[in-house]
Amino acid sequence: MPQMSIPAHYDGSQVLLDENVTLRPNARLIVTVLDDSDDDRESFLRLAESGLAEAYADDEVEYTLADIKPERPEISPWPSSNRPTDA
């Protein structure tokens, strides 16, 4: 049988699989008990949200197509022999 992860929960007396999976008798299992707390996840989401809020604040300048300047080959960071093409 291939290795797989199966969601499960403990009902107070036994571990119950949350998906219908057929296991052979005496199949070897590893049980990992997950932290009940979502503190790390919540912390990450708050950090990501604050970063996005700062990057896209209400006072952020809105650029339009008119603000895009044409390419200037004379100041390109690419040497002419290594310049990427639109192939």
Summary of the structure (lengths in Angstrom):
residues: 87
radius of gyration: 27.0
end to end distance: 46.4
largest distance: 73.7
contacts: 87
relative contact order: 0.07
helix: 26%
strand: 7%
